[in-house]
Amino acid sequence: MQKELKFILSKKGLDKNNDMSGDVTLKVPKTLLTPGKALQLKIVGKKEGTADWLMVYKHVPGDRFMVKLLPLLTKGANGDTLRQVKLFGEFTKAYGQIVAYVNGVSNPFRFDLQQGYNEFEISVPYKTKLPYYIINSEIQGKRMGADTVTLTPLIPLEVHMIHHSHTDVGYSHLQETVAEIHNENIRQAIDLIDKTKDYPFESQFRWNIESTWAVENFLDSSNEKQIQKFREALNTGRMNIAGYYTNNLSGIMRGEEFIRLTDYARKLEREFGITINSAMITDIPGYTMSLVKAMQMAGIKYFSVGPNNSDRIGTVLEKWGDKPFYWKAPGSNEKVMTIVSGDSYAWFHSIGGAREPRLLNKKLIDYINIVNENKYPYKYLALRYNIFSDNAPLDPLISDFVRDWNNKYIYPKLVLSTPQMVMQKIEKDYASKIPVVEGDMTPYWEDGAASSAAELALNKSVAERVNQTEKLWSLLKPISFPSLEFYKVWSGVLLFDEHTWGAWSSISDPDIPFSVKQWDFKRNYVLDADKKKKELNNVILQQVSTPSKNWTIVNTNSWSNPSLVLLKNLTDKDRIMDEKGRVIRAQQTKAGKLVYVPDVPALGSTTLKIAPESTPTIIGLAAPTYSFHDNIMENKFVRVLIDSKTGAISSFILKASNTDIVKKGQYQFNQYLYVPGRDPATAVTSKVKEIRLDEMGVYETDVTVVCEAEGTSGLTIRYRLNNITGALTIENHLEKTKVRTKEAVHFAFPFNITNGKWKADNGFLAYDPLNDTIPGNNKDFTYCGKWADLSNKDWGVTYFSPDAPIIEFGEMNSEVIPAGKGQKVWKSKQTPSQLLFSYALNNYWHTNYKKPTKKDQ
């Protein structure tokens, strides 16, 4: 006699997280049962520090079968086209048989049943005068009732499955492990390409390498024999390389980075004699139009986009999912054909691909139903095929699955494909119907980069300065230009701007080794790039330096440039003269002598040297008027009033027109705003502790404001007023405290320019961030590469931000989650405004980006 309760699990499946699903049978001793009374069960989990969990679904046993019309066609024995219908349900006995009658015909379908879930396909004529079919079923002679299926027309369709593994440089695994995963995928793909070479064309294995970073790792770790096999696979056309180095956040990239993003692709083209004319971006929602311009310049004609399916994506999928378009950048007639995957790149993430054929069938059928319901207007559909999760293995069984599918069904045909294969087909048949759009799809994930604001600023500085160093080498030592060393610097810059900031656990478990190691690895990209950049700069300067006390001022811009130059290690008595022997007026500062050089030629130089004491002539501008009193910085151009309470600028008067460029209202110019949570309505500002004059002279007036500021151990603002031009430089230095709750820092800039219009740096294009956009763009915040300009037809003001690229217009970004919503709601409209905020930093993300750790200072 049974004495104990028995819990028997019948395993049915294993998902991508190794979580098991199945049926449970409980065997209960009669001694525990009371007739007519419910049995109460209690399940207690042991406290063992594991991630094990149990979820129980209510299930009422019984023999129940239903029918569902499938979007599948087969060919009958007599050549007729047949529509497939799924018959599915539960059966409680050990075995049995189900009989299905279609419209009462005497030749029914018969299937053997097994205990548990069963499903079968039956066929009905597709071309018929009857709009519906009645299907009766019976089990063991017992009628189960009738179901009606109504025939619906099917659109012409050929499904192109773009098989790839999304490349996160980290996140799911440590970065070194990620590299090896993709190395192994390429090795397996080489074998599968050869193995399936005699398969039907549609089912021949094709592999899409999403990033050239993965190819670089593979080649660096391969021997000559392996590289030769890779070359042979490339020559088949079935090993496809997408053009981008990594999946980057285009809204934080410098202009030169857009070109560098395809550097390695061009190297591969030369080395292997191939053409790379497609690019893929995965996971990221939103892309700048500079990215489009750079694709045109790099010969990229086809752009496959696979955004995330729901996480902070705004309306990208809603506006563009499965809606091919030509994307045109301003100033060119060239365009890039773009397809945004309709349900993201992750439609197959929950399954193991052809390892689970029933689940793969279901996912395909579900998507085919979706495109039919949406009346997809093209015959050819691009469908990203990325199984399990990010950094996943390839599917070694997919070619067999596609071959078998196409042998069974005549509709829809499946094709293992590449982005250019499917887009070329669409283009060939429908080019005139594909819409052309021009503008910016303002991205959504760039705000996360501000979770590590210091490193972000450093990376932008490295990108700017290495560009200057390259020009120095080109001008001074072109024959010995160190191409490989510069490539390494740019590689580090690109890898820092790659969208994977850290581990999936970076927010939920920031202190565990898995999270800490990934951030350290990520941070080292920019630290190493900065170190290499400085070394390259030092080498070229040492090669052209002389023992004499001369200074060569080099202009790496392609236009002539007047400059203020700081010369160090000089005495008060030292005087500076130009190449013609004329003494230049200097301002002595604590850091050295400040001199004004009125004209440094484009891509050229000028030399300064110490003048003999007898040299009489002083050249340069006449001594300007300047002063600092009552917290007012003033020269002949402007009058700037610093607020004694906040340290911000309450007034900025242009004397020529007596115009105040600061709009009076809720905010002041450069006002610190700390949001202790998600709601910007709770923002608090800074409190002044000290305002002091540090430097004042013929060229520059420097004032330092020391403030108390919530969220920091101190805010120091340095205002530097140029007395030659009237330009004001603002340096905000934050000593950020470690805060693990949600927070953000903004700086307000309320402009006051009548009829002013915005232009901003898009990377290497100028654009109107409020209007030069396409549907699906982010309206909560945007970006500027270096600058944003607000001007009317007569005058304007340029806001220059080398460190902090994220900006907002009209209001600060809100991360409030409304009641009943799982996440923030994105704005649907952008109201024109002259109020600009610098979105300096935040920690609003729930994964990937930076959260302070125990070891952070």
C-alpha positions in Angstrom: 0.0 0.0 0.0 1.3 3.5 -0.9 2.3 5.4 2.2 3.8 8.6 0.8 2.7 11.2 -1.7 4.6 10.9 -5.0 5.4 13.8 -7.4 6.1 12.5 -10.9 7.3 14.9 -13.6 7.1 14.0 -17.2 9.6 16.3 -19.0 8.1 18.0 -22.2 10.7 20.6 -23.0 13.7 22.7 -22.1 13.9 26.4 -22.9 16.8 28.7 -23.5 17.4 29.2 -19.8 17.4 25.4 -19.2 14.0 25.7 -17.4 12.0 22.5 -17.8 8.3 22.3 -18.6 6.1 19.2 -18.5 3.2 17.4 -16.9 3.1 16.5 -13.2 1.2 13.5 -11.8 0.5 13.3 -8.1 0.0 9.9 -6.5 -1.8 10.4 -3.2 -2.3 7.6 -0.5 -6.0 6.9 0.2 -5.3 7.6 3.9 -4.8 11.2 3.1 -8.1 11.6 1.2 -11.5 12.3 2.6 -14.3 11.6 0.2 -16.2 14.7 -0.9 -13.6 17.0 0.6 -11.0 19.0 -1.3 -7.3 17.9 -1.0 -5.1 20.8 0.2 -1.5 20.8 -0.9 1.4 23.0 0.2 4.7 23.2 -1.7 7.7 24.6 0.3 10.9 25.6 -1.4 14.2 24.9 0.4 16.4 27.8 1.2 19.5 26.6 -0.7 20.6 29.8 -2.4 19.7 28.5 -5.9 17.7 30.1 -8.7 15.3 27.1 -8.9 11.6 28.0 -9.2 8.3 26.4 -9.8 5.1 27.6 -11.5 2.0 25.5 -11.5 -0.8 26.0 -14.1 -4.4 24.9 -13.4 -5.3 22.1 -15.8 -8.7 20.3 -16.1 -8.2 16.9 -17.7 -10.5 15.8 -20.5 -10.6 14.8 -24.1 -10.9 18.1 -26.0 -9.9 18.8 -29.5 -10.1 22.0 -31.6 -9.2 23.0 -35.1 -7.2 26.0 -36.4 -6.8 27.2 -40.0 -3.1 27.3 -40.9 -1.5 29.6 -43.5 0.1 26.6 -45.3 -0.6 25.0 -48.6 0.3 21.6 -49.9 -0.1 19.8 -53.3 -2.6 17.0 -53.4 -2.1 13.7 -55.2 -4.3 14.9 -58.1 -2.5 18.2 -58.3 -5.0 20.2 -56.4 -3.9 22.9 -54.0 -4.8 22.1 -50.4 -5.1 24.3 -47.3 -3.8 22.9 -44.0 -5.9 22.7 -40.9 -4.5 21.9 -37.5 -6.4 19.5 -35.2 -5.1 19.6 -31.7 -6.1 18.8 -28.1 -5.6 16.7 -25.0 -6.2 13.0 -24.6 -6.3 11.4 -21.1 -6.0 7.7 -21.9 -2.9 5.7 -22.8 -3.9 5.3 -26.4 -6.8 5.7 -28.8 -7.8 7.0 -32.2 -9.4 10.2 -33.5 -11.4 10.4 -36.7 -12.1 13.8 -38.4 -14.8 14.3 -41.1 -14.6 17.3 -43.4 -18.1 18.4 -44.6 -19.4 14.9 -43.8 -17.5 13.1 -46.5 -17.2 9.4 -46.1 -13.4 9.3 -46.4 -12.3 10.8 -43.0 -8.8 11.4 -41.6 -7.7 9.0 -38.9 -4.9 9.5 -36.4 -3.6 7.5 -33.5 -3.6 9.3 -30.1 -1.1 9.3 -27.3 -1.7 10.4 -23.8 -1.3 14.2 -23.3 -1.1 16.8 -26.0 -1.7 15.8 -29.7 -1.7 17.7 -32.9 -2.3 16.7 -36.5 -2.7 18.3 -39.9 -5.7 17.7 -42.2 -6.1 19.1 -45.7 -9.0 20.8 -47.4 -9.3 22.1 -51.0 -8.0 25.7 -51.2 -9.8 26.7 -54.3 -13.5 26.0 -53.7 -16.8 27.8 -54.0 -17.6 27.0 -50.4 -16.2 29.8 -48.1 -16.0 27.4 -45.1 -15.6 23.8 -44.0 -17.3 22.0 -41.1 -15.1 19.5 -39.4 -16.5 16.9 -37.1 -14.3 14.6 -34.9 -14.9 11.6 -32.8 -12.8 9.6 -30.4 -13.4 5.9 -29.8 -16.8 6.4 -31.5 -17.8 9.3 -29.3 -18.7 12.5 -31.2 -16.6 15.5 -30.0 -18.7 18.2 -31.7 -18.2 20.3 -34.9 -15.9 23.2 -35.7 -16.1 25.6 -38.6 -13.1 27.0 -40.4 -13.6 29.9 -42.8 -11.2 30.1 -45.7 -9.2 33.3 -46.0 -7.0 34.3 -49.0 -3.2 34.1 -48.6 -0.9 36.8 -49.9 2.0 35.7 -52.1 4.9 35.0 -49.8 8.5 33.7 -49.8 10.1 33.8 -46.3 13.8 34.7 -46.2 15.3 33.5 -42.9 18.4 35.6 -42.1 20.3 33.3 -39.8 22.7 35.1 -37.4 23.7 35.3 -33.8 23.3 38.7 -32.2 26.7 40.1 -31.2 26.7 41.6 -27.7 30.3 42.3 -26.8 29.6 41.1 -23.3 26.2 41.2 -21.5 25.3 37.5 -21.7 28.9 36.3 -21.2 32.3 37.8 -20.4 33.8 39.5 -23.4 36.5 36.9 -24.0 33.8 34.2 -23.9 31.7 36.1 -26.4 34.6 36.2 -28.9 35.0 32.4 -28.7 31.3 31.8 -29.1 31.4 33.6 -32.4 34.6 32.0 -33.4 33.0 28.6 -33.0 29.9 29.7 -34.9 32.1 30.6 -37.9 33.9 27.3 -37.7 30.6 25.4 -37.7 29.2 27.5 -40.4 32.2 26.7 -42.7 31.4 23.0 -42.2 27.7 23.4 -42.7 28.2 25.4 -45.9 30.2 22.5 -47.3 27.9 19.8 -45.9 24.8 21.4 -47.6 26.3 22.4 -50.9 24.2 19.8 -52.7 21.0 20.7 -50.9 18.3 22.6 -52.9 19.3 26.2 -53.2 16.8 27.5 -50.7 18.0 25.1 -47.9 21.7 25.5 -48.4 23.2 26.7 -45.2 23.9 30.5 -45.1 25.5 32.3 -42.2 25.3 36.0 -41.6 28.2 37.4 -39.4 26.6 40.4 -37.8 29.9 42.3 -37.0 33.3 42.4 -38.5 34.7 42.4 -34.9 33.7 38.7 -34.9 35.6 38.1 -38.1 38.6 39.9 -36.8 38.7 37.7 -33.7 38.2 34.5 -35.8 41.1 35.4 -38.2 43.4 36.4 -35.3 42.8 33.0 -33.6 43.0 30.8 -36.8 45.8 29.1 -38.6 46.4 29.3 -42.3 44.3 26.1 -43.1 41.3 27.5 -41.2 41.6 30.9 -42.9 41.7 29.1 -46.3 38.5 27.3 -45.5 37.0 30.6 -44.5 38.0 32.1 -47.8 36.4 29.2 -49.6 33.2 29.6 -47.7 33.2 33.3 -48.6 33.6 32.5 -52.2 30.4 30.4 -52.2 28.5 33.5 -51.3 26.9 31.7 -48.4 29.2 33.1 -45.7 27.9 36.7 -45.5 29.7 39.5 -43.7 27.8 42.5 -42.6 29.7 45.8 -42.9 29.7 47.2 -39.4 32.5 46.6 -36.9 30.0 46.3 -34.0 26.5 47.4 -33.1 27.1 51.0 -32.0 25.1 53.8 -30.4 25.2 56.2 -33.3 23.9 59.1 -31.3 27.1 59.4 -29.2 29.5 58.9 -32.1 31.9 61.5 -33.4 31.8 62.1 -37.2 35.0 60.2 -37.9 33.6 57.1 -36.1 31.0 56.7 -38.8 33.7 56.2 -41.3 35.8 53.9 -39.0 32.8 51.7 -38.4 33.4 50.1 -41.8 37.2 50.2 -41.8 37.6 46.5 -41.2 35.0 45.7 -43.8 37.1 47.5 -46.4 40.2 45.6 -45.2 38.3 42.3 -45.7 37.2 43.3 -49.2 40.8 43.9 -50.2 42.2 40.8 -48.5 39.6 38.3 -49.7 38.4 39.9 -52.9 34.8 40.1 -51.8 32.1 42.8 -51.9 30.4 43.9 -48.6 27.4 45.8 -49.6 25.0 45.2 -46.6 25.1 46.2 -42.9 23.2 44.9 -39.9 22.3 46.6 -36.7 20.7 44.5 -34.0 18.9 45.2 -30.7 19.3 49.0 -30.9 16.2 51.1 -31.7 16.9 54.3 -33.6 19.8 55.5 -35.9 21.2 58.8 -37.0 21.1 60.0 -40.6 24.9 60.4 -40.5 24.9 56.6 -40.3 23.0 56.5 -43.6 25.4 59.0 -45.2 28.4 56.9 -44.1 26.8 53.8 -45.5 26.5 55.5 -48.9 30.1 56.5 -48.8 31.2 53.0 -47.9 29.2 51.3 -50.7 26.6 49.8 -48.3 23.4 49.5 -50.3 21.3 47.3 -48.0 20.6 47.9 -44.3 19.0 45.2 -42.1 17.7 46.5 -38.8 16.5 44.2 -36.0 15.5 46.3 -33.0 14.7 44.9 -29.5 11.1 43.8 -29.3 9.9 46.0 -26.5 12.6 47.5 -24.2 12.7 51.3 -24.5 12.1 51.2 -28.3 9.5 53.9 -28.6 7.5 53.5 -31.9 10.3 52.2 -34.1 8.6 48.8 -34.7 5.2 50.3 -34.9 6.1 52.7 -37.6 8.6 50.7 -39.6 8.3 47.0 -38.8 8.2 45.0 -42.1 7.8 48.2 -44.1 10.8 48.4 -46.5 12.0 51.9 -47.4 14.8 53.8 -49.1 16.6 55.9 -46.6 18.1 59.0 -48.1 20.6 61.4 -46.4 20.6 65.1 -47.2 22.7 66.4 -50.0 22.8 63.2 -52.0 20.6 61.3 -54.4 22.0 58.0 -53.2 19.9 56.0 -50.8 20.1 52.9 -48.7 17.4 50.2 -48.8 16.3 49.5 -45.3 14.2 46.8 -43.7 13.2 46.8 -40.0 12.3 43.4 -38.8 8.6 43.4 -38.0 8.8 41.8 -34.6 12.4 42.6 -33.8 15.4 40.3 -34.2 14.3 38.1 -31.3 11.1 36.3 -32.6 12.8 32.9 -32.2 14.6 33.7 -29.0 12.4 31.5 -26.8 13.2 28.3 -28.7 16.2 26.2 -29.8 15.4 26.3 -33.5 15.2 23.1 -35.5 16.2 21.2 -32.4 12.5 21.7 -31.4 10.7 21.3 -34.8 7.2 21.6 -33.3 8.0 24.9 -31.6 9.8 26.2 -34.7 6.8 25.3 -36.8 4.5 27.2 -34.5 6.7 30.3 -34.4 6.9 30.3 -38.2 3.1 29.8 -38.6 2.4 32.5 -36.1 4.5 35.0 -38.0 3.1 34.0 -41.4 -0.3 34.6 -39.9 0.7 38.1 -38.8 2.1 39.2 -42.2 -1.1 37.8 -43.8 -3.3 39.7 -41.4 -1.3 42.9 -42.0 -1.5 42.3 -45.8 2.2 42.6 -46.3 2.5 44.1 -49.8 5.6 42.3 -51.1 6.2 38.7 -52.0 9.5 38.5 -50.2 9.8 38.7 -46.4 13.0 39.3 -44.5 12.8 37.4 -41.2 15.7 37.5 -38.7 16.5 34.0 -37.4 18.4 34.3 -34.1 17.7 31.4 -31.7 17.9 30.9 -28.0 19.2 34.4 -27.0 22.0 36.9 -27.7 25.5 35.4 -28.5 23.7 32.2 -29.3 25.0 29.1 -31.1 23.9 28.6 -34.7 21.3 26.1 -35.7 23.0 23.1 -37.3 19.7 21.5 -38.2 18.0 24.4 -40.0 19.0 23.4 -43.5 17.3 20.0 -43.0 14.3 21.7 -41.5 13.9 24.1 -44.5 14.5 21.3 -47.0 11.8 19.2 -45.4 9.4 22.1 -45.0 9.7 23.0 -48.7 9.2 19.3 -49.7 6.0 19.3 -47.6 4.5 22.7 -48.3 4.2 24.7 -51.5 3.3 27.8 -49.5 5.1 29.7 -48.1 8.5 28.8 -49.4 11.3 29.1 -46.9 14.8 30.4 -48.0 17.9 30.6 -45.9 19.1 34.0 -47.0 21.2 37.1 -46.5 20.0 40.8 -46.2 21.2 41.6 -49.7 19.5 38.5 -51.2 16.1 39.3 -50.0 16.4 43.1 -50.6 17.6 42.6 -54.1 14.5 40.5 -54.8 12.2 43.2 -53.4 14.1 45.9 -55.2 13.9 44.1 -58.5 10.2 43.6 -58.4 9.0 46.6 -56.4 11.5 49.4 -56.6 9.0 52.0 -57.8 6.6 51.1 -54.8 9.2 51.4 -52.1 8.9 54.8 -50.3 11.8 57.2 -50.0 12.3 58.9 -46.6 14.9 61.5 -45.5 15.7 62.4 -42.0 16.9 61.2 -38.6 15.4 58.2 -36.7 16.5 59.7 -33.4 17.7 56.8 -31.3 16.5 55.7 -27.8 19.3 53.9 -26.0 22.0 56.6 -26.0 20.8 57.9 -22.6 22.2 54.8 -20.9 25.7 55.9 -21.9 25.4 58.8 -19.5 25.4 56.3 -16.7 29.2 56.5 -17.1 29.5 60.1 -17.9 33.2 60.5 -17.2 34.2 57.6 -19.5 31.8 58.8 -22.2 33.4 62.2 -22.1 36.9 60.7 -22.2 35.9 58.5 -25.2 34.6 61.6 -27.1 37.8 63.4 -26.3 40.0 60.5 -27.5 38.0 60.3 -30.8 38.5 64.1 -31.3 42.2 64.2 -30.4 43.3 61.0 -32.2 41.8 62.6 -35.4 44.1 65.6 -34.8 47.1 63.3 -34.1 46.5 61.5 -37.4 46.5 64.8 -39.2 49.8 65.7 -37.5 51.4 62.5 -38.7 50.0 63.0 -42.2 51.4 66.5 -42.3 54.8 66.0 -40.6 55.8 62.3 -41.1 53.4 60.8 -43.8 55.9 58.1 -44.9 56.1 56.6 -41.4 52.4 56.9 -40.6 51.7 54.1 -38.0 48.4 52.8 -39.5 48.1 49.8 -37.3 48.6 51.8 -34.1 45.9 54.3 -35.1 43.6 51.4 -36.0 43.9 50.1 -32.5 42.9 53.4 -31.0 39.9 53.7 -33.2 39.0 50.1 -32.4 38.9 51.0 -28.7 36.8 54.1 -29.4 34.3 52.0 -31.4 34.1 49.2 -28.8 33.4 51.8 -26.1 30.5 53.2 -28.1 29.2 49.6 -28.8 25.8 49.2 -27.2 26.8 46.6 -24.7 27.8 48.6 -21.6 28.0 45.7 -19.1 26.4 42.5 -17.9 22.7 41.7 -17.9 23.1 41.8 -14.1 24.8 45.3 -14.1 21.8 46.8 -12.3 20.3 43.9 -10.4 23.6 42.6 -9.1 26.3 45.3 -9.8 28.8 43.9 -7.2 29.1 40.3 -8.4 32.3 39.4 -10.2 30.4 38.8 -13.5 29.1 42.4 -13.5 32.3 44.0 -12.2 34.6 42.2 -14.7 32.5 43.2 -17.7 32.5 46.9 -16.7 36.2 46.8 -16.1 36.7 45.2 -19.5 34.5 47.8 -21.1 36.1 50.7 -19.4 39.6 49.5 -20.5 38.6 50.0 -24.1 38.7 53.8 -23.7 41.5 53.8 -21.1 43.8 51.8 -23.5 42.7 53.9 -26.5 43.5 57.1 -24.5 46.9 55.7 -23.6 47.8 54.7 -27.1 46.6 58.1 -28.5 48.9 60.0 -26.1 51.8 57.8 -27.0 51.2 58.5 -30.7 50.9 62.2 -30.0 54.1 62.2 -28.0 56.1 60.3 -30.7 55.2 62.7 -33.5 55.9 65.8 -31.4 59.2 64.4 -30.2 60.2 63.7 -33.8 59.7 67.3 -34.9 60.8 69.0 -31.6 64.0 71.0 -31.4 66.1 72.0 -28.3 65.3 75.7 -28.9 62.6 77.5 -26.9 60.3 77.7 -29.8 56.7 76.7 -30.1 55.1 75.5 -33.3 51.3 76.0 -33.4 49.7 73.5 -35.8 46.2 73.9 -37.2 44.8 70.5 -38.1 41.6 72.0 -39.4 41.0 72.6 -43.1 40.3 76.3 -42.5 42.5 79.1 -41.0 42.0 79.5 -37.3 42.6 82.3 -34.8 43.5 80.8 -31.4 44.3 81.6 -27.8 47.4 79.6 -27.0 48.8 78.8 -23.5 52.6 78.6 -23.2 54.0 77.1 -20.1 57.2 77.2 -18.1 57.9 80.9 -18.8 58.9 83.7 -16.5 57.1 87.0 -16.1 59.9 88.8 -18.0 59.8 86.5 -21.0 58.2 88.0 -24.1 56.8 86.1 -27.1 57.4 87.1 -30.7 56.0 85.7 -34.0 57.8 84.5 -37.1 58.3 88.1 -38.3 60.1 89.1 -35.0 57.2 91.1 -33.6 56.3 90.8 -30.0 52.9 89.5 -29.2 50.9 90.9 -26.3 50.6 88.2 -23.5 48.4 87.6 -20.4 50.3 86.1 -17.5 48.1 83.4 -15.8 48.8 80.9 -13.0 49.2 78.2 -15.7 51.5 80.2 -18.0 51.4 82.9 -20.6 48.2 83.2 -22.7 48.8 84.7 -26.2 46.5 85.4 -29.1 47.6 84.1 -32.6 45.3 85.8 -35.1 45.8 83.5 -38.0 47.1 79.9 -38.1 46.8 78.7 -41.8 44.6 75.8 -42.7 46.5 72.5 -42.3 49.5 74.6 -41.6 51.5 76.1 -38.7 53.1 79.1 -37.3 56.1 79.4 -34.9 56.4 81.5 -31.7 59.7 82.1 -29.9 61.1 84.1 -27.0 61.9 87.6 -27.9 65.1 89.4 -27.0 64.6 92.0 -24.3 65.5 94.8 -26.8 62.6 93.9 -29.2 60.3 96.9 -28.9 57.2 96.3 -31.1 54.0 94.8 -29.6 51.4 93.6 -32.0 48.0 92.3 -31.6 44.6 93.8 -30.7 44.4 96.9 -28.7 43.9 96.2 -25.0 40.2 95.5 -24.6 38.1 96.7 -21.7 37.2 94.0 -19.2 36.1 93.8 -15.6 34.5 91.7 -12.9 32.4 93.2 -10.2 29.2 92.3 -8.3 29.3 88.9 -9.9 29.3 90.5 -13.4 31.8 89.4 -16.0 32.1 92.1 -18.6 34.0 93.1 -21.7 33.2 95.3 -24.8 31.0 92.5 -26.3 29.0 91.0 -23.4 27.8 91.4 -19.8 27.3 88.1 -17.9 25.6 88.1 -14.5 26.2 85.1 -12.2 23.4 84.3 -9.8 24.6 84.5 -6.2 22.3 81.8 -5.1 22.5 79.1 -7.8 25.8 79.8 -9.5 24.0 79.8 -12.8 23.8 82.7 -15.3 20.7 84.9 -14.8 21.6 87.3 -17.6 23.8 87.3 -20.7 23.6 90.6 -22.5 25.0 91.1 -26.1 26.0 94.8 -25.9 25.8 95.4 -29.7 22.0 94.9 -29.7 21.3 95.1 -25.9 19.8 91.7 -26.2 19.6 89.2 -23.3 20.1 85.7 -24.7 18.7 84.2 -21.5 15.0 83.8 -21.5 13.5 84.8 -18.1 11.4 82.1 -16.6 11.6 78.9 -14.5 15.3 78.2 -15.3 18.6 80.0 -15.5 21.4 79.5 -18.0 23.6 76.6 -17.0 21.4 75.8 -14.0 22.2 72.5 -12.2 19.1 70.4 -11.8 19.3 67.1 -9.9 16.3 64.7 -10.1 16.2 62.4 -7.1 14.1 59.7 -8.7 12.1 59.4 -12.0 10.0 62.6 -11.9 11.7 65.8 -13.2 9.1 67.8 -11.2 11.1 67.0 -8.1 14.3 68.5 -9.4 16.4 70.6 -7.0 19.2 73.0 -7.8 22.6 74.1 -6.5 23.5 76.5 -3.7 26.5 78.8 -4.0 29.2 78.6 -1.4 31.8 80.8 -3.0 32.3 83.0 -6.2 35.9 84.0 -6.8 37.9 85.7 -9.6 40.8 83.5 -10.6 42.2 85.3 -13.6 41.6 88.5 -15.4 43.6 90.0 -18.3 43.7 91.2 -21.8 42.5 87.9 -23.3 40.5 86.1 -20.7 38.5 86.5 -17.5 38.1 83.4 -15.3 35.6 83.1 -12.5 35.1 80.0 -10.3 31.8 79.2 -8.6 31.8 76.6 -5.8 28.4 75.1 -5.0 26.7 72.6 -2.9 24.7 70.3 -5.1 22.6 67.3 -4.2 23.8 64.0 -5.6 27.4 65.3 -5.5 30.1 66.1 -2.9 30.6 69.3 -4.8 29.9 71.2 -8.0 32.6 73.6 -9.3 31.7 75.8 -12.2 34.4 77.6 -14.1 33.3 80.5 -16.4 36.0 81.6 -18.9 35.1 84.8 -20.8 37.1 85.4 -24.0 37.8 89.2 -24.1 38.8 89.0 -27.8 35.6 87.4 -29.1 33.0 87.5 -26.3 32.7 83.7 -26.3 31.9 82.1 -22.9 33.3 78.7 -22.0 31.6 76.9 -19.1 33.2 74.0 -17.3 31.0 72.1 -14.9 33.0 69.7 -12.7 30.9 67.2 -10.6 32.3 65.1 -7.8 29.5 62.6 -8.0 28.4 60.7 -4.9 27.5 57.0 -5.1 23.7 56.8 -5.5 22.1 53.5 -6.3 18.5 54.7 -6.5 17.2 56.3 -9.7 18.5 59.7 -10.4 19.5 62.2 -13.2 21.4 65.4 -13.7 20.5 68.1 -16.2 21.8 71.6 -17.0 19.3 74.1 -18.3 19.9 76.6 -21.1 16.9 78.8 -21.8 17.7 80.7 -24.9 15.9 83.9 -26.1 16.4 84.4 -29.8 13.4 85.8 -31.7 12.4 83.5 -34.5 15.4 81.3 -33.8 15.8 77.9 -35.6 17.8 75.0 -34.4 20.6 73.3 -36.2 22.8 70.6 -34.6 25.8 68.4 -35.4 24.5 65.0 -36.5 28.0 63.5 -36.8 29.2 64.9 -40.0 25.9 66.5 -41.1 24.0 69.5 -39.8 20.4 68.9 -39.1 17.3 70.4 -37.4 16.8 68.0 -34.5 13.1 69.0 -34.1 12.1 68.7 -37.7 14.6 66.7 -39.8 13.3 63.4 -38.5 11.3 60.4 -39.7 8.4 58.6 -38.0 9.5 56.5 -35.1 12.1 59.0 -33.8 12.7 59.6 -30.1 11.0 62.8 -28.9 11.9 62.6 -25.3 15.6 63.4 -25.8 18.0 63.7 -28.7 21.7 64.4 -29.3 24.3 66.6 -30.8 27.7 65.4 -32.0 29.5 68.6 -30.7 27.3 71.5 -31.1 23.8 72.9 -31.5 23.1 76.3 -33.0 20.0 78.5 -32.5 19.9 81.4 -35.0 17.6 83.7 -36.8 18.3 85.5 -40.1 20.4 88.1 -38.3 22.3 86.5 -35.5 22.5 83.4 -33.2 24.2 81.5 -30.5 26.1 78.2 -30.7 26.0 75.8 -27.8 29.2 73.6 -27.9 29.2 70.4 -25.8 32.3 68.2 -26.4 31.6 66.0 -23.4 27.8 65.5 -23.0 26.0 64.6 -26.3 22.5 64.0 -25.0 20.2 67.0 -25.1 16.5 67.7 -24.5 14.1 70.3 -25.8 11.3 72.0 -23.8 11.4 69.7 -20.8 13.5 67.2 -19.0 13.0 63.5 -19.7 10.5 61.9 -17.4 11.0 58.3 -16.4 7.7 58.1 -14.4 5.9 54.8 -15.0 2.2 55.5 -15.2 -0.2 53.3 -13.2 -1.0 50.1 -15.1 2.1 50.4 -17.3 5.2 48.4 -17.1 7.5 51.1 -18.4 7.6 54.8 -19.3 5.4 56.1 -22.0 7.3 57.8 -24.8 6.1 61.2 -26.1 4.2 61.2 -29.4 4.8 64.9 -30.2 7.7 67.3 -30.0 6.8 70.8 -29.1 9.2 73.5 -30.6 11.2 75.1 -27.8 14.2 77.3 -27.3 14.8 75.7 -23.9 17.6 73.2 -24.1 18.8 70.8 -21.4 22.0 69.0 -21.3 21.1 65.5 -20.1 24.4 65.0 -18.3 24.0 61.7 -16.5 21.4 59.2 -15.2 21.1 55.7 -13.9 17.5 54.9 -15.1 18.2 51.7 -16.9 17.3 48.3 -15.5 20.0 46.3 -17.3 23.3 46.7 -19.2 24.3 50.2 -18.2 26.3 51.4 -15.3 25.2 51.3 -11.7 27.6 52.3 -8.9 29.4 49.4 -7.3 30.9 48.9 -3.9 34.4 49.6 -5.3 33.4 52.9 -7.0 34.6 56.0 -5.2 
